[in-house]
Amino acid sequence: MKRFVFCVIVALSFTWASSFSEGIQAFKQQNYKEALELLKEAYYDDDAINAGYFLGKIYLNGLGGIKPDINMAETFLKAAADSGNVRAQCLMAQVYAEKYHNLAKAEKIIKENSVPDCKEVAKKLQELKKNKNNK
């Protein structure tokens, strides 16, 4: 019986790794529609919370022709950020700026982190500030 349970656990771990790793591979190859499906499967079926970072990035930026959806992006990014994913926290800065117009909170997050996603969001924040000042 123990052997059977062990085999089931091993098989399930390979299934999770497959959806998640295949989703990341599709993301890296810029096949965002395939990545979206695989990462959703990993997120919902296998509790792969870090898939939320990639899903959020796809929805936030409308990658690969996917319609941008800031609400979906926020849902996925918040879950990943709350689990400690720093890159997701940086993308949440963009959500705070674009959805809630909370530039102060967005800038605070950017200053606290130095990963590449924060640098990308910092550039977007500068554009938002520039456009706001020109109005």
WOVEN-V723544 format. One record per helix or strand of 3 or more residues. SS is the DSSP state (~ for helix, > for strand). FROM is the first residue (numbers start at 0). TO is the last residue. If there is no record, write none. Layout:
ss;from;to
SS;FROM;TO
SS;FROM;TO
This chain:
ss;from;to
~;1;27
~;31;45
~;50;60
~;62;64
~;69;81
~;85;97
~;102;111
~;115;133
